[in-house]
Amino acid sequence: MKNIVSISNARKDLPKMIKELQKNPETVFLVQVRNETIAEIRSSKRLVEPGEAVQKLIRLRQKVSTLPKGKTEEPISKKVKDYLYGKETG
């Protein structure tokens, strides 16, 4: 969730913002000066653990890897756009 705050309110409400970040680490405060975002205040807690993305990709690779009979390997690198964006229709 993103919240827009002015620089003066950010100075005044910093303790409240910190408490909110402790409760909800996904919260982001956008600090604005004259309707221009100049900073973001967010939690330093990681929402994703290190290595989690790689593990998800490995599981996805195993799930997607339905090979034709007799074939032992599928070269994803040759079809990377198909895997990322789906097969083109046309």
SVG drawing of the C-alpha trace seen along z (x, -y; Angstrom):
<svg xmlns="http://www.w3.org/2000/svg" viewBox="-3 -23 23 66">
<polyline fill="none" stroke="black" stroke-width="0.4" points="0.0,0.0 1.4,-3.4 0.6,-6.6 1.5,-10.1 2.7,-12.5 4.1,-16.0 7.5,-16.7 6.2,-18.8 3.8,-16.0 6.5,-13.4 8.6,-15.4 5.7,-15.8 4.4,-12.2 7.6,-10.2 7.0,-8.2 3.5,-7.3 4.9,-6.2 7.5,-4.0 4.9,-2.3 2.8,-1.7 5.8,-0.1 6.4,2.2 2.7,3.4 2.6,3.5 6.0,4.0 4.5,3.8 3.5,0.1 5.4,-2.5 5.3,-6.3 5.9,-8.6 7.3,-11.9 6.4,-14.8 7.5,-18.4 5.3,-20.5 3.5,-17.4 6.8,-15.7 7.9,-12.5 11.4,-13.0 11.7,-10.0 10.2,-6.7 10.1,-5.5 9.6,-1.7 10.4,1.1 13.9,2.6 12.3,6.1 12.6,8.3 9.3,9.4 11.0,12.2 13.7,14.4 17.0,14.7 16.9,17.6 13.1,17.8 12.8,16.6 15.3,19.2 13.4,22.0 10.1,20.9 11.7,20.9 13.1,24.4 9.7,25.6 8.1,23.9 10.7,25.5 9.9,28.9 6.2,28.3 6.4,27.0 8.8,29.6 6.5,32.1 8.7,33.5 7.7,35.6 8.5,39.3 12.1,40.1 13.3,36.5 15.4,35.9 15.9,32.2 14.1,29.1 16.2,26.1 14.4,23.2 17.1,20.8 16.1,21.2 12.4,20.6 12.8,18.0 10.3,15.6 7.7,18.4 8.2,19.2 8.1,15.6 5.4,14.2 3.5,17.2 3.5,18.5 2.8,16.1 -0.5,16.5 -0.8,15.3"/>
</svg>
